[in-house]
Amino acid sequence: MSRSSTHGGNPHSVDPVRRRRSHFLFLFLDGVGIGKGDPDINPFFSIDLPHFRKIFGGIPYTEHSVLDNGSSSVQPSDALLGVEGLPQSGTGQTSLFTGVNAARVIGAHFGPYPHSQIKPLLEEKNIFRVLKTLGADVHFANAFPKQFFEYVESGHRKLSVTTMSCMMTGIPLCNADSMRNGDGISADITAERWRSELGYSDIEPLSPFDAGKRLKSIAQKHDFTMFEYFLTDKAGHDRNKTLTEIVLKNFDELLGGVTSDGMENLTLLISSDHGNVEDLSVKTHTLNPSLTAVAGEHAGFFKGRLGSICDVTPRIVGLFTERFL
């Protein structure tokens, strides 16, 4: 793995020859909490998710929210952050990806996009910038079609926290060429929309399992890779059981692809910004804790350390500081 272009003479960088080849994959699930173990309202208990169960030893629920099988763990992460009201994506994702309680900064939960008052915080402390400053090679795996780049170039600035963080930090966004050369993953995992709706007849859809294998291959080229899956939040708002089943099964198959050849030299962390899809009895976000799960090489570094969504980024940075760099 070449890091010369990323380090650029950074004083924090370390001679690659002295560095053990290790990789970190962050799967961000939008709107996934740990809720009641009721299959009538919680699709995690009505849909078969064999890969998640195999990796983490079961499905967490309110009365049994901590799972630990030695090589992996699941734990609830507080998304309320001591602020009244339902958690929202703008402040929740900013808190998750900076380690700073953004809801407390502005005195309320806010979303779906970042509040103007917390954009400076996001620019300074987002996880991509912090890890890049440490000398890590960082990558955002989500690929965007030409329509997105046209939207941005036209002056529109309603962007998600992850996308805005990359643009603030100078992290190149994946595009159609990234999809063609295997360096990007479609936001819907399978890329079916690229051909059917977005006008890319030359981009072949992938099975979710193969998309997972591609994502692992991408992660193995970088120190830190993030993939964002927003359809879980959409399914929760729509309360559409058919859509929810597709969304969750696709994610489960993605997990299967990521872990199919083992987890050597790879740490996998799954986390969310707030609850939603785990309770289809309501169409809003929930007060449930966010789902956080970790497996792979450095899973033990996170065990019992992610009580709040504000703990996630500082712990990742701690791992890179102590073990990776």
Buried (B, 14 or more C-beta within 10 A) or exposed (E): EEBEEBBEEBEEBBEEEEBEEBBBBBBBBBBBBBBBBBEEBBBBBBBEBEBBBBBBBEBBBBEEBEBBBEBBBBBBBBBBBEBEEBBBBBBBBBBBBBBBBBBBBBEEBBBBBBBEEBBEBBBEBBBBBBBBEBBBBBBBBBBBBEEBEEBBEEEEEEBBBBBBBBBBBEBEBBBBEBBBEEBBBBBBBBBBBBBEEBEBEEBEBBBBBBBBBBBBEBBBBBBBBBBBBBBBBBBBBBBBEEBBBBBBBBBBBBBBBBBEEEBEBBBBBBBBBBBBBBBBEBEEBBBBBBBBBBBBBBBBBBBEBBEBBBBBBBBBBEBBBEBBB
